[in-house]
Structures are given as structure tokens and as C-alpha cells.
């Protein structure tokens, strides 16, 4: 080690102020906000190492308001120091010498500055996000308004149960570019679309996930996306994105009723073992279909007549609703290429993906 390098090692490194556009240059992103702030939204891929957890943040805030800023800072500093020590020993002890972390908090001030300073003194090349989460959130909103227009979208349309989401996954496995909004929203996009083991993210976190996915797309290649309305479950699709999708070219997937029923029974298998759960969801449709129809459907669920129930839901609820929505939202649907899913199998879906890619140029 030469004299200059030895001097830098002794005094530590300077902390670099980083823009949102530069975050991909870092090995790991550390969100030092509380676990509650992190759960609401965070930079995709970030890990959460709070320098003040939920309870500690509330305690320091109360002291700030009721006692004084001096007392709050004194107690806060002790808590921050203890938490940083814990993170260094428990989470960061195995990071190598050439590790490059990026740290952020709410506004890029005290909380992230404290951890960034310690990491830099150790000798790591540390970045601190200028303006913190607040600036990041502003960038997400701005870029969601402009990113969608950069891409050439091909919208996968088709009645419920024709395997649109599975086709997206098969296309991706074949090397195509895909934006899977339902995966990002943790929802299948219908009244029965809640996932059994995963809650939907907050609106802000959903937008972060969409932003993150959009930034990684190649504008020179087609992007396949499933047809959606403005909302997926409780979440709103970003306005510029849904408008771009609605104006784009489409393809249509078709399948026979037996194939659709089989596919939906696979997709919604969690309902097959829990008729009460399904019937609670069906209650949401009473105003639309009336008590007699819903009572009949619930009786089919209790008796386990899943084929008949699924068929009736498709013909009486999903197909009419989808037809109304798709015809009003996608003006280029009439010119769409049509493809047919022959059976409910992985082999058939792979074959269908290859047919789509052979017929639709990616560049």
C-alpha cells in the first residue's frame, strides 16, 4: 500500500451523493428507515436495516415534541449508534473490501448519514441518495409518466381462463420481453383474484415495482403485456402505462370451454378446498347478479360441483364483463392475430409461446 492509499485507509472514504439515475451502479441498497416506512414503499431490491425501528422512532419523536430537540437528539444518537453496531455485526460483517453500498433514508439526512459515515470510515465506497426516499418517490412519479411511451407494446388479450398470464411466463421462458403487471400487483385481476398467501403491496410499492421493471426493458424489442383495466385488485395501473397499452397492437388467445375450466381449476385450487372462502367472495357479486344466482353458485361450491360452477361463472359473469371492457379499451383488437391454446398443459403453453414469437416480430 502506497502512502496516499494508506492515508485514505486511515481517514476513511468520502461519502458520495448519488442521484436516482445512478443507483444501479451500487452493489447493495440499504434503506435505514423504520420497518413501517419500508413496508409502505422502498427502492426495489433494497434491504431494510433501520437505524431507528418503529417504536424507537415514535419515542424520539415524542421526546422532540414534548421535551426538547436536544434531548431527542441525545437519545436518538444512542439508539442509532447501538443499531448501527448491531447491523455491522449481524448483517454486514461478511461484506468484502470492494463492496459498494448505497444508503438512504426519508430525506437523505441524519439517519442515512450516520450509517453512511460509519461505512465510509471502515473503507467502503459508500453512496448516499441525495434527497433520500422523498426524491426517489418524485423520480418514480415523473418517470412513470414518460417511460411507457418508449416501448412497443403487444397486448395479450383473451377471455378469462385462456391462459394469458401463463402465456406471458412461457414467452419469457422463450426469451421474450414481458411486463407481468398481475405478478407485480400480487393479484389475478378479478373479483376472485386475491392470492391465498400474499397480500397486495401498497399503491406506492406497486408503482415502484412497475418503475423498476420498466427501466430494465429494451426499447428496441417488443414488450408483451396482459390486457388490463385501470385497476388490478385494489391497485391502479399508472395512467401513462394503461393509456399506452390501450392504444397498442394486440394478440388474442382462444381456448375451448373444457380447457378454460381445467386451467381455472388449477389457478384457483385454493378455493376448491375451501368453499366458504369462495362463497364469501361470491357475495360481492350479489348486487350485479341477484340473490338467486349467487345462492345457486354458492350451493354448487358447497357440493363441490366445480366444473359446472366454473362454467357458469365464465359464461354469465366473466365473459360478458371482459367483452365489454376489452372492446371499449382496445381499439386495435379487431386487427389482432388469433392463437389457440389446445389443452391445459405446460407443453401446449410452450408450443403456443413459440407460435406467437414466430408470428410476431420482436424487433
Order of alpha helices (4+ residues) and beta strands (2+ residues): alpha-beta-beta-alpha-beta-alpha-alpha-beta-alpha-beta-alpha-beta-alpha-beta-alpha-alpha-beta-beta-beta-alpha-beta-alpha-alpha-alpha-alpha-alpha-alpha-alpha-beta-alpha
